Amino acid sequence: MASEQAHHNTVAVIGAGIVGISTALYLQREGREVTLIDRLEPGEGASFGNAGVLAASSIIPVTVPGLLTKVPKLLIEPLGPVYLRWSYLPRMMPWLFKYLRHCTEGRVRHIAQHMSALTADSLDEHQRLADGTAAAARIKNMAYSFVFKDRAAFEADTLGWGLRKQYDIPWEVIEGDAVHEEEPDIARQYKCLVKMTHQHGTIDHPGEYVKDLARAFTGAGGRIVTASVSGFMRSDGKITGVKTDSEDVTADTVVVAAGAWSARLMKTLGIDIPMETERGYHVELRKASIKPNSALMVADGKLVATPMGDDLRLAGLVEFGGLDAGPSQAPIKTLMKRAEIVFPGIEYEEQTDWLGHRPAVSDSLPVMGPVDGHPGLVLAFGHHHVGLTSGPRTGRLISDMIVGKHLNMDMTPYSVARFQGSGG
């Protein structure tokens, strides 16, 4: 039981994406006085531009066995899912070596185990977070379907689907003409569809969803500071607040939930996190003539197509090129070409493009929890492709940790201590 003094602790949360706002809301509901700090308005980073899918099934990392031999082909394939700014390669090589070390079956099993603990019950977690707010209306109970050219392509991934089965993620396989009864608008070349409904859904325009949550936060007395964070305040070896370019924010506890920018902040404390940015793109087609009945992952191009009201959002590509470079045109063109292949004859009134930054930790697990030697500091970042899916559960776990509740899961695999000595 937290003491009465602890009950009135102040908390500063750095980062106003889904992880940060979830953490702030849960702490606020526990009676904490919370300040949310970000250089952008809430929901303007990766939480704005993701595919909008709540995917309890997204537990398999990119670093699967055999990836290393596929990298050259992925980089030169005209409509491939991976892009690289070659001038950035020397800077990312230390991270890349660490990242590729995890391309073993044992590591994939380890990652899947600890990702499933965060993505399970994703739909329920969002409904719990958004209950009583305007954001609740944006949560859609919708299937997430993987699309393959044939059953053999689906069955080739025995490790991935075997792990989903192990962690109680059910699916239905639909083949032949039944695929086009399920999804009439996809190209006839696709003959196998794997449909998942349990704890899957979508968020209608995720950036607006986070803004709705932020309005609930401020409506209940929470404070938002729009400013760039330059470092931390310290006293007697303890973190006591946050320095920004507009004001200093004092707090008993500081939570770093700044996504892909978190590693830069940690370096101000002398802490090196092996994390890169995956530059993610989306294209949104306004008033699209084609709207799938479920969110679709088209396996052969890693294209994700998500219906959002009258619009269709296309996402799924990755570019490596750092935090500072502007957008590239090639990934945008690839998304459009892939969409035209998958949805023949698609029409729309307007196209909007977006680039954002996913936080990619070298071992594909987020960094969560306190930091030895830095009392008052708690970390909550590095969720790769599943920030939206796992944001509410992460926020609840971090809140419970701060207020002293008993946690129902082992947080050791997510601790920053795992990088000390080994390098990650």
Secondary structure, DSSP 8 states (H G I E B T S, - for coil): ---HHHHT-EEEEE--SHHHHHHHHHHHHTT-EEEEEESS-TT-SHHHHS--EEETT----S--TTHHHHHHHHHH-TT-SEEE-GGGHHHHHHHHHHHHTT-SHHHHHHHHHHHHHHHTTHHHHHHHHHTTSGGGGGEE---EEEEESSHHHHHT-HHHHHHHHHTT---EEEETHHHHHHSTTS-TT--EEEEE-TTEEEESSHHHHHHHHHHHHHHTT-EEEE--EEEEEEETTEEEEEEESS-EEE-SEEEE--GGGHHHHHHTTT----EEEEEEEEEEEET-S---SSEEEETTTTEEEEEETTEEEEEEEEEE-TTTS---SHHHHHHHHHHHHHSTT---SEEEEEEEEEEEETTSS-EEEE-TT-TTEEEEE--TT-HHHHHHHHHHHHHHHHHT---SS--GGG-GGGGTTT--
